[in-house]
Amino acid sequence: METVCSSLDAEMPPLDILALLAFFNLFLLLRYKGLRHGQVNQGIFSSNEIGELEFSRPPRAKSRKHHVPCEVRFLESVDDLVEPENYMKFVQFSLTYITKEEIPDENNIFKPQFGGHQTLKQRENSYYARNQTLHCGFVKGPEGFPSTGFDLHEKDKEYMATCKVVVSSCIFGSSDFLRRPTKSKIHTYSKKNVCLVMFLDELTLAKLSSEGQIPDDNGYIGLWRIIVVKNLPYADMRKTGKIPKFLSHRLFQSARYSIWIDSKMRLQADPLLILEYFLWRKRSEYAISNHYDRHCVWEEVLQNKRLNKYNHSAIDEQFRFYQSDGLMKFNESDPSSPLPSCLCHFHVLVEQILSFPLSSCDRFCHYCVFADVPEGSFIVRAHTPMSNLFSCLWFNEVNQFTSRDQLSFAYTFLKLRRMNPGKSFFLNMFKDCERRAIAKLFHHRTEDSHPPPAS
């Protein structure tokens, strides 16, 4: 069964617990097969089943869950903090990127696109972890065609080229307030050696300026170095936001590490301590938290449609494509299925019986159920070849389909792993309560909301 846990120092649970886990796993597979989604077939949905799934379960009683932070055992200080010896010895290969496309001979109508025009063959080949040239945004058209977007000032590019460790975020379309990192939580050394970059469009900059948040002569508002993006490549601001979220290795080409934080959150932990805790200590190259509520992409699809997060037809098209390529719920009768997804919520009953949490995969790395829906507002990554490849692949899925990146995470990860046996991608999917401990969550800006005080 697929898991995404990668902590190499996971503590093994005692044998009696393993036996109990195995017993209840078998029990649930036999007793509750198919009941989670109203006896829906675990293979590919028919054209009507995706929509019908919204009504396949009885309505739940409305209850407001209370999610709280948990302890994160950071080091006391960044003093004497150094990258572990041999840390970067992950899978090695070379990636280069398609930066320009010419007009195809058979195509008289050609429009350059930021993500390029990737063919199905190119898409399939791009999933191999090997020396290759692939699409990864920032694709320009032929000479004489206009820019495809995400244009930056040369002085900003020069600054970005100096960054070795980056914390980045963005606000486009004036969708959020500017949340400044908590200065008291960030050590002096980190303030001097970590780039904290906030990407804004001109509309957002004008709105912030009208509220008194104006960059100083060096381009800073608090600890944030403001970089203005012109000519946004997508009409969908959420899709534009995926560029700095996923493509930090393209934007900061000299950086070894990057941390992404959504603009709805305020950073309240030192970036270097975050790297040590989530990457170095776990021997991981990519860290992202699991979702606080949903653990299966099947549920995520339904929730996106229930809440009208995106056009339903576009979601159906994306999900049908993934299923046609092998994505399916884990099926105990066919453990060799091409892209097995999670078996939803087996661990919930086990938690209740054993009286300790199994929703995290750090202690029970090889035994717990894979939660294949991330809470993607906080990402920590080393700029290794496999991490960079995964980021390009994930971006390409968002570019091709919907901007709801939680729908494409499991497919991208599982397909990458399936096509590269023997080449590990060390992914640390950590507890959501840890995310809440290091970054405070706020609501998005609304018309009647007021800006936060500067701090």
ZAMARGU-4260 file (C-alpha; in steps of 0.2 Angstrom, whole numbers, plus 5000, padded with zeros to 4 digits):
<rodrens>
0) 5000/5000/5000 | 5006/5017/4996 | 5013/5028/5010 | 5021/5045/5009 | 5030/5045/5026
5) 5049/5046/5025 | 5055/5049/5042 | 5071/5038/5043 | 5072/5039/5062 | 5054/5034/5065
10) 5051/5025/5082 | 5045/5007/5079 | 5029/5003/5089 | 5029/4988/5100 | 5024/4971/5092
15) 5008/4969/5101 | 5002/4986/5094 | 5007/4981/5077 | 4997/4965/5079 | 4982/4974/5084
20) 4984/4986/5070 | 4985/4972/5058 | 4970/4964/5065 | 4959/4979/5064 | 4965/4983/5047
25) 4959/4966/5041 | 4943/4967/5051 | 4939/4984/5043 | 4943/4979/5026 | 4931/4964/5027
30) 4917/4973/5037 | 4917/4990/5030 | 4922/4987/5012 | 4914/5000/5001 | 4903/5008/5015
35) 4913/5024/5016 | 4905/5030/5000 | 4889/5022/4999 | 4894/5006/4990 | 4902/5016/4976
40) 4914/5005/4965 | 4932/5008/4970 | 4937/5009/4952 | 4933/5022/4939 | 4917/5032/4941
45) 4905/5033/4927 | 4901/5050/4920 | 4886/5052/4932 | 4894/5045/4948 | 4905/5059/4952
50) 4890/5071/4953 | 4879/5058/4962 | 4892/5055/4975 | 4887/5072/4983 | 4871/5064/4988
55) 4877/5046/4992 | 4880/5049/5011 | 4867/5055/5024 | 4869/5073/5029 | 4881/5075/5044
60) 4876/5085/5060 | 4883/5102/5059 | 4898/5104/5071 | 4912/5115/5072 | 4929/5107/5075
65) 4942/5115/5085 | 4959/5113/5079 | 4973/5118/5090 | 4992/5119/5089 | 5004/5105/5096
70) 5021/5106/5103 | 5036/5108/5090 | 5052/5104/5098 | 5064/5117/5089 | 5081/5119/5095
75) 5084/5133/5107 | 5094/5144/5095 | 5102/5145/5077 | 5119/5147/5085 | 5131/5134/5078
80) 5117/5127/5067 | 5125/5119/5052 | 5118/5108/5038 | 5121/5090/5042 | 5135/5081/5033
85) 5130/5072/5018 | 5112/5079/5020 | 5110/5083/5001 | 5115/5065/4995 | 5098/5062/4988
90) 5094/5055/4971 | 5105/5065/4958 | 5100/5069/4940 | 5100/5085/4930 | 5085/5096/4926
95) 5084/5110/4913 | 5069/5119/4907 | 5060/5124/4891 | 5061/5142/4891 | 5055/5146/4873
100) 5043/5138/4861 | 5041/5140/4842 | 5025/5140/4832 | 5022/5122/4826 | 5021/5120/4807
105) 5004/5113/4807 | 4997/5127/4819 | 4992/5144/4811 | 4984/5150/4827 | 4997/5151/4841
110) 4996/5160/4858 | 5011/5159/4869 | 5007/5153/4887 | 5017/5154/4903 | 5016/5135/4906
115) 5019/5131/4888 | 5010/5119/4876 | 5015/5102/4884 | 5010/5087/4874 | 5004/5071/4882
120) 5020/5062/4877 | 5030/5076/4885 | 5020/5076/4900 | 5022/5057/4902 | 5041/5058/4900
125) 5043/5072/4912 | 5038/5060/4926 | 5055/5050/4924 | 5068/5055/4937 | 5082/5057/4925
130) 5092/5070/4915 | 5079/5079/4905 | 5073/5096/4899 | 5055/5099/4904 | 5041/5112/4905
135) 5041/5121/4922 | 5033/5138/4919 | 5042/5154/4912 | 5040/5148/4894 | 5041/5162/4881
140) 5035/5163/4864 | 5044/5166/4847 | 5052/5183/4844 | 5040/5197/4842 | 5027/5189/4853
145) 5022/5198/4869 | 5028/5192/4886 | 5019/5177/4894 | 5019/5185/4911 | 5026/5186/4928
150) 5037/5200/4924 | 5050/5206/4937 | 5061/5221/4938 | 5079/5218/4935 | 5085/5225/4952
155) 5073/5212/4960 | 5080/5198/4950 | 5097/5203/4955 | 5092/5203/4973 | 5083/5186/4971
160) 5099/5179/4964 | 5109/5182/4980 | 5096/5171/4991 | 5102/5155/4998 | 5088/5152/5010
165) 5071/5159/5006 | 5054/5162/5014 | 5041/5168/5001 | 5023/5172/5000 | 5012/5182/4988
170) 4996/5192/4988 | 4987/5195/4971 | 4971/5204/4968 | 4972/5212/4985 | 4965/5196/4992
175) 4974/5197/5009 | 4981/5209/5021 | 5000/5209/5023 | 5004/5198/5038 | 5022/5203/5045
180) 5032/5189/5052 | 5034/5190/5071 | 5051/5199/5073 | 5054/5192/5091 | 5053/5174/5085
185) 5067/5176/5071 | 5085/5177/5077 | 5096/5191/5071 | 5107/5179/5061 | 5091/5173/5051
190) 5086/5191/5048 | 5103/5195/5040 | 5104/5178/5030 | 5087/5173/5025 | 5077/5182/5011
195) 5059/5185/5016 | 5050/5189/5000 | 5032/5195/4997 | 5026/5195/4979 | 5013/5208/4975
200) 5004/5214/4960 | 5001/5232/4957 | 4983/5232/4963 | 4988/5225/4980 | 5003/5237/4982
205) 4991/5251/4979 | 4979/5245/4992 | 4992/5242/5005 | 4999/5259/5002 | 4982/5267/5004
210) 4982/5258/5021 | 4999/5266/5026 | 5009/5250/5022 | 5022/5258/5010 | 5039/5250/5006
215) 5054/5259/5012 | 5068/5265/5001 | 5076/5248/5001 | 5059/5240/4996 | 5054/5233/5013
220) 5039/5233/5024 | 5044/5226/5040 | 5054/5210/5037 | 5046/5207/5020 | 5056/5212/5004
225) 5042/5218/4992 | 5043/5212/4974 | 5030/5218/4962 | 5025/5207/4948 | 5018/5214/4932
230) 5008/5206/4918 | 5000/5192/4928 | 4999/5176/4917 | 4982/5170/4923 | 4965/5178/4925
235) 4963/5166/4940 | 4973/5174/4954 | 4974/5158/4964 | 4982/5150/4949 | 4995/5164/4947
240) 4999/5161/4966 | 5005/5144/4962 | 5020/5151/4953 | 5029/5157/4968 | 5022/5143/4978
245) 5028/5129/4968 | 5042/5136/4957 | 5054/5144/4970 | 5068/5134/4962 | 5065/5144/4946
250) 5063/5161/4954 | 5078/5159/4966 | 5090/5149/4956 | 5104/5150/4969 | 5094/5145/4984
255) 5097/5128/4992 | 5081/5129/5003 | 5064/5138/5002 | 5049/5139/5014 | 5032/5144/5007
260) 5019/5152/5018 | 5001/5157/5012 | 4997/5176/5014 | 4983/5171/5026 | 4996/5166/5039
265) 5009/5175/5050 | 5026/5166/5052 | 5030/5165/5070 | 5046/5154/5070 | 5064/5155/5064
270) 5066/5149/5046 | 5082/5141/5050 | 5075/5131/5065 | 5061/5126/5053 | 5073/5119/5041
275) 5082/5109/5055 | 5066/5102/5062 | 5056/5097/5046 | 5070/5093/5034 | 5087/5090/5042
280) 5081/5081/5058 | 5069/5070/5047 | 5081/5067/5033 | 5068/5073/5021 | 5069/5084/5006
285) 5051/5090/5005 | 5039/5093/5020 | 5021/5098/5019 | 5007/5095/5032 | 4992/5083/5030
290) 4975/5091/5030 | 4967/5095/5046 | 4950/5087/5041 | 4951/5077/5025 | 4963/5062/5022
295) 4957/5056/5005 | 4957/5064/4988 | 4940/5056/4985 | 4933/5067/4999 | 4942/5082/4993
300) 4934/5081/4976 | 4917/5080/4984 | 4920/5095/4996 | 4927/5106/4982 | 4910/5103/4973
305) 4899/5105/4989 | 4907/5122/4993 | 4908/5127/4974 | 4927/5130/4975 | 4928/5128/4957
310) 4918/5124/4941 | 4911/5106/4944 | 4914/5101/4926 | 4932/5106/4927 | 4934/5096/4943
315) 4926/5081/4935 | 4937/5082/4919 | 4952/5082/4930 | 4947/5068/4941 | 4941/5057/4927
320) 4958/5060/4919 | 4967/5054/4934 | 4957/5039/4936 | 4960/5034/4918 | 4978/5035/4922
325) 4976/5023/4936 | 4972/5033/4952 | 4960/5024/4963 | 4955/5021/4981 | 4965/5007/4989
330) 4958/4991/4984 | 4963/4976/4995 | 4959/4964/4981 | 4971/4972/4970 | 4986/4979/4980
335) 4996/4981/4964 | 4984/4994/4956 | 4994/5007/4947 | 4991/5022/4958 | 4982/5016/4974
340) 4976/5031/4984 | 4971/5030/5003 | 4959/5019/5012 | 4949/5032/5020 | 4949/5033/5039
345) 4954/5016/5045 | 4965/5025/5057 | 4950/5034/5066 | 4943/5018/5073 | 4961/5012/5079
350) 4964/5028/5087 | 4948/5027/5097 | 4952/5009/5103 | 4971/5012/5107 | 4968/5029/5114
355) 4982/5037/5105 | 4983/5047/5088 | 4988/5038/5072 | 4984/5052/5061 | 5002/5058/5060
360) 5014/5047/5050 | 5030/5051/5060 | 5030/5037/5073 | 5020/5025/5063 | 5028/5028/5046
365) 5026/5011/5039 | 5010/5006/5047 | 4998/5021/5046 | 4986/5025/5032 | 4993/5038/5019
370) 4984/5054/5021 | 4984/5060/5003 | 4977/5077/5005 | 4989/5090/5011 | 4986/5107/5019
375) 4996/5116/5007 | 4998/5133/5015 | 5015/5129/5022 | 5029/5120/5012 | 5047/5117/5017
380) 5059/5110/5004 | 5077/5108/4999 | 5081/5112/4981 | 5086/5094/4977 | 5083/5087/4959
385) 5068/5076/4965 | 5060/5090/4975 | 5062/5102/4960 | 5055/5089/4948 | 5040/5086/4960
390) 5037/5104/4961 | 5037/5106/4942 | 5026/5091/4940 | 5013/5098/4952 | 5014/5115/4944
395) 5010/5107/4927 | 4995/5098/4934 | 4988/5115/4941 | 4992/5124/4925 | 4983/5110/4914
400) 4968/5108/4926 | 4961/5117/4941 | 4970/5128/4953 | 4964/5117/4967 | 4981/5110/4970
405) 4975/5098/4984 | 4966/5088/4970 | 4982/5084/4961 | 4995/5081/4975 | 4992/5063/4978
410) 4991/5059/4959 | 5007/5068/4956 | 5017/5060/4970 | 5010/5043/4967 | 5014/5043/4948
415) 5031/5050/4951 | 5035/5036/4963 | 5027/5023/4952 | 5037/5028/4937 | 5054/5028/4947
420) 5056/5012/4957 | 5072/5012/4967 | 5073/5031/4966 | 5066/5038/4983 | 5058/5055/4985
425) 5059/5059/5004 | 5043/5067/5008 | 5039/5072/5026 | 5020/5074/5028 | 5019/5081/5045
430) 5005/5084/5057 | 4994/5099/5054 | 4994/5104/5072 | 5013/5108/5070 | 5009/5119/5055
435) 4997/5129/5067 | 5011/5130/5080 | 5023/5139/5068 | 5011/5150/5058 | 4996/5159/5064
440) 4980/5158/5053 | 4969/5172/5049 | 4954/5175/5038 | 4956/5182/5020 | 4952/5200/5017
445) 4934/5205/5016 | 4926/5222/5011 | 4921/5226/5029 | 4937/5219/5037 | 4951/5231/5044
450) 4970/5230/5042 | 4980/5222/5056 | 4991/5234/5067 | 5009/5234/5061 | 5020/5223/5072
</rodrens>
